[in-house]
Amino acid sequence: MKLFEDGLLLRIFIGERDSYQGRPLHEQIVKKAKELDLAGATVLRGMMGFGAHSRVHTTSLLRLSADMPLVVEIVDSEAYINRMLPFLDEMMTEGMITLEKVQVLKYGRQRREIEE
C-alpha cells in the first residue's frame, strides 16, 4: 500500500565514542526508538567531519580516527518523534539534533496512531 503523509525527519549527529550508561550512544538511541515503536532508525558512519570542538575526524590512513562522526536518522509522524525527544535530552551530553518536515511515501505495515 502506498500512502503520502507528512512526517518529521529526526537527525542526530554524534561521535562514535559517545556513550550512555556504559553502552554506545547510537545503539541506545536505536534501542529506545524500537522500544517506542518508531517506524525505523538508521545509523550512518561518516568518512570525515568535525563538530563543536573543531577536531577533524577522518578515515585517512595517515590520520585514522577511532571517533568517526555518526548520524542517526529516524523518520516518523510528529507524534512518534515527539515521544523520543525527552530520552534524547537525557542521553546526549553533546552533539546536535535537527528536525525537518518531510513528505513520506510509505510502504509497509499499518499501525495505530497515538493520541497527541
Phi and psi in degrees as GROMACS dihedral restraints (atoms count N, CA, C in turn):
[ dihedral_restraints ]
;  ai    aj    ak    al  type     phi  dphi    fc
    3     4     5     6     1  -107.5    20    10
    4     5     6     7     1   131.0    20    10
    6     7     8     9     1  -134.6    20    10
    7     8     9    10     1   135.0    20    10
    9    10    11    12     1   -98.7    20    10
   10    11    12    13     1   130.3    20    10
   12    13    14    15     1  -150.6    20    10
   13    14    15    16     1   158.0    20    10
   15    16    17    18     1   -80.6    20    10
   16    17    18    19     1   144.7    20    10
   18    19    20    21     1  -150.4    20    10
   19    20    21    22     1  -176.3    20    10
   21    22    23    24     1  -123.7    20    10
   22    23    24    25     1   141.0    20    10
   24    25    26    27     1  -101.9    20    10
   25    26    27    28     1   116.4    20    10
   27    28    29    30     1   -96.9    20    10
   28    29    30    31     1   119.6    20    10
   30    31    32    33     1  -121.0    20    10
   31    32    33    34     1   124.9    20    10
   33    34    35    36     1  -119.1    20    10
   34    35    36    37     1   118.2    20    10
   36    37    38    39     1  -100.7    20    10
   37    38    39    40     1   117.9    20    10
   39    40    41    42     1  -140.0    20    10
   40    41    42    43     1   179.2    20    10
   42    43    44    45     1  -106.5    20    10
   43    44    45    46     1   155.3    20    10
   45    46    47    48     1   -60.8    20    10
   46    47    48    49     1   -29.9    20    10
   48    49    50    51     1   -84.3    20    10
   49    50    51    52     1   -10.4    20    10
   51    52    53    54     1   -62.8    20    10
   52    53    54    55     1   139.9    20    10
   54    55    56    57     1  -138.0    20    10
   55    56    57    58     1   164.9    20    10
   57    58    59    60     1  -144.5    20    10
   58    59    60    61     1   124.9    20    10
   60    61    62    63     1    52.4    20    10
   61    62    63    64     1    41.9    20    10
   63    64    65    66     1    78.6    20    10
   64    65    66    67     1     5.2    20    10
   66    67    68    69     1  -123.5    20    10
   67    68    69    70     1   156.0    20    10
   69    70    71    72     1   -55.8    20    10
   70    71    72    73     1   132.9    20    10
   72    73    74    75     1   -59.2    20    10
   73    74    75    76     1   -42.0    20    10
   75    76    77    78     1   -61.8    20    10
   76    77    78    79     1   -36.0    20    10
   78    79    80    81     1   -66.5    20    10
   79    80    81    82     1   -41.5    20    10
   81    82    83    84     1   -64.9    20    10
   82    83    84    85     1   -38.3    20    10
   84    85    86    87     1   -64.4    20    10
   85    86    87    88     1   -47.2    20    10
   87    88    89    90     1   -63.8    20    10
   88    89    90    91     1   -41.5    20    10
   90    91    92    93     1   -60.7    20    10
   91    92    93    94     1   -44.1    20    10
   93    94    95    96     1   -66.9    20    10
   94    95    96    97     1   -40.3    20    10
   96    97    98    99     1   -60.1    20    10
   97    98    99   100     1   -42.1    20    10
   99   100   101   102     1   -65.5    20    10
  100   101   102   103     1   -43.8    20    10
  102   103   104   105     1   -59.1    20    10
  103   104   105   106     1   -36.1    20    10
  105   106   107   108     1   -86.1    20    10
  106   107   108   109     1     5.3    20    10
  108   109   110   111     1    64.1    20    10
  109   110   111   112     1    33.6    20    10
  111   112   113   114     1   -69.6    20    10
  112   113   114   115     1   159.1    20    10
  114   115   116   117     1   -63.2    20    10
  115   116   117   118     1   -30.9    20    10
  117   118   119   120     1   168.6    20    10
  118   119   120   121     1   168.1    20    10
  120   121   122   123     1  -147.6    20    10
  121   122   123   124     1   143.0    20    10
  123   124   125   126     1  -129.8    20    10
  124   125   126   127     1   133.7    20    10
  126   127   128   129     1  -106.1    20    10
  127   128   129   130     1   125.3    20    10
  129   130   131   132     1  -113.6    20    10
  130   131   132   133     1   134.3    20    10
  132   133   134   135     1  -102.9    20    10
  133   134   135   136     1   123.6    20    10
  135   136   137   138     1   -78.8    20    10
  136   137   138   139     1   153.4    20    10
  138   139   140   141     1   -88.0    20    10
  139   140   141   142     1   -24.3    20    10
  141   142   143   144     1  -161.8    20    10
  142   143   144   145     1   146.8    20    10
  144   145   146   147     1   177.1    20    10
  145   146   147   148     1   170.5    20    10
  147   148   149   150     1  -147.3    20    10
  148   149   150   151     1   159.6    20    10
  150   151   152   153     1  -131.3    20    10
  151   152   153   154     1  -146.1    20    10
  153   154   155   156     1   -59.6    20    10
  154   155   156   157     1   -30.1    20    10
  156   157   158   159     1   -88.5    20    10
  157   158   159   160     1    -0.3    20    10
  159   160   161   162     1    59.9    20    10
  160   161   162   163     1    20.6    20    10
  162   163   164   165     1   -86.6    20    10
  163   164   165   166     1   127.5    20    10
  165   166   167   168     1   -83.0    20    10
  166   167   168   169     1   127.9    20    10
  168   169   170   171     1  -110.1    20    10
  169   170   171   172     1   131.7    20    10
  171   172   173   174     1  -145.9    20    10
  172   173   174   175     1   159.0    20    10
  174   175   176   177     1   -92.2    20    10
  175   176   177   178     1     5.3    20    10
  177   178   179   180     1   -53.9    20    10
  178   179   180   181     1   138.7    20    10
  180   181   182   183     1   -61.1    20    10
  181   182   183   184     1   -28.6    20    10
  183   184   185   186     1   -78.2    20    10
  184   185   186   187     1   -24.1    20    10
  186   187   188   189     1  -136.2    20    10
  187   188   189   190     1    59.9    20    10
  189   190   191   192     1   -69.8    20    10
  190   191   192   193     1   119.6    20    10
  192   193   194   195     1  -100.4    20    10
  193   194   195   196     1   143.2    20    10
  195   196   197   198     1   -98.9    20    10
  196   197   198   199     1     8.6    20    10
  198   199   200   201     1  -129.6    20    10
  199   200   201   202     1    63.6    20    10
  201   202   203   204     1   -72.0    20    10
  202   203   204   205     1   154.8    20    10
  204   205   206   207     1   -70.7    20    10
  205   206   207   208     1   141.5    20    10
  207   208   209   210     1  -123.2    20    10
  208   209   210   211     1   147.0    20    10
  210   211   212   213     1  -127.2    20    10
  211   212   213   214     1   126.3    20    10
  213   214   215   216     1  -104.6    20    10
  214   215   216   217     1   124.5    20    10
  216   217   218   219     1  -115.8    20    10
  217   218   219   220     1   134.0    20    10
  219   220   221   222     1  -135.5    20    10
  220   221   222   223     1   128.1    20    10
  222   223   224   225     1  -118.1    20    10
  223   224   225   226     1   129.2    20    10
  225   226   227   228     1  -164.3    20    10
  226   227   228   229     1  -175.1    20    10
  228   229   230   231     1   -70.3    20    10
  229   230   231   232     1   160.4    20    10
  231   232   233   234     1   -58.5    20    10
  232   233   234   235     1   -39.4    20    10
  234   235   236   237     1   -62.2    20    10
  235   236   237   238     1   -43.0    20    10
  237   238   239   240     1   -70.9    20    10
  238   239   240   241     1   -41.6    20    10
  240   241   242   243     1   -60.9    20    10
  241   242   243   244     1   -41.0    20    10
  243   244   245   246     1   -62.1    20    10
  244   245   246   247     1   -26.1    20    10
  246   247   248   249     1   -68.2    20    10
  247   248   249   250     1   -26.8    20    10
  249   250   251   252     1   -83.3    20    10
  250   251   252   253     1   -28.7    20    10
  252   253   254   255     1   -58.8    20    10
  253   254   255   256     1   -42.2    20    10
  255   256   257   258     1   -61.5    20    10
  256   257   258   259     1   -34.0    20    10
  258   259   260   261     1   -70.9    20    10
  259   260   261   262     1   -38.0    20    10
  261   262   263   264     1   -64.7    20    10
  262   263   264   265     1   -38.6    20    10
  264   265   266   267     1   -59.9    20    10
  265   266   267   268     1   -38.3    20    10
  267   268   269   270     1   -74.3    20    10
  268   269   270   271     1   -40.6    20    10
  270   271   272   273     1   -76.5    20    10
  271   272   273   274     1   -32.5    20    10
  273   274   275   276     1   -99.8    20    10
  274   275   276   277     1   128.4    20    10
  276   277   278   279     1  -100.5    20    10
  277   278   279   280     1   -23.3    20    10
  279   280   281   282     1  -153.6    20    10
  280   281   282   283     1   171.2    20    10
  282   283   284   285     1   120.0    20    10
  283   284   285   286     1  -169.0    20    10
  285   286   287   288     1  -142.9    20    10
  286   287   288   289     1   143.4    20    10
  288   289   290   291     1  -123.9    20    10
  289   290   291   292     1   133.1    20    10
  291   292   293   294     1  -125.6    20    10
  292   293   294   295     1   152.1    20    10
  294   295   296   297     1  -123.8    20    10
  295   296   297   298     1   137.6    20    10
  297   298   299   300     1  -140.4    20    10
  298   299   300   301     1   132.2    20    10
  300   301   302   303     1   -71.0    20    10
  301   302   303   304     1   134.6    20    10
  303   304   305   306     1  -135.4    20    10
  304   305   306   307     1   157.5    20    10
  306   307   308   309     1  -104.9    20    10
  307   308   309   310     1   129.1    20    10
  309   310   311   312     1  -105.9    20    10
  310   311   312   313     1   128.3    20    10
  312   313   314   315     1   -97.7    20    10
  313   314   315   316     1   109.9    20    10
  315   316   317   318     1  -107.4    20    10
  316   317   318   319     1   130.2    20    10
  318   319   320   321     1  -118.0    20    10
  319   320   321   322     1   136.5    20    10
  321   322   323   324     1   133.7    20    10
  322   323   324   325     1  -164.4    20    10
  324   325   326   327     1   -68.1    20    10
  325   326   327   328     1   151.5    20    10
  327   328   329   330     1   -94.9    20    10
  328   329   330   331     1   146.3    20    10
  330   331   332   333     1  -138.5    20    10
  331   332   333   334     1   161.8    20    10
  333   334   335   336     1   -73.1    20    10
  334   335   336   337     1   132.3    20    10
  336   337   338   339     1   -73.8    20    10
  337   338   339   340     1   145.5    20    10
  339   340   341   342     1   -88.1    20    10
  340   341   342   343     1   155.6    20    10
  342   343   344   345     1   -81.6    20    10
  343   344   345   346     1   138.6    20    10
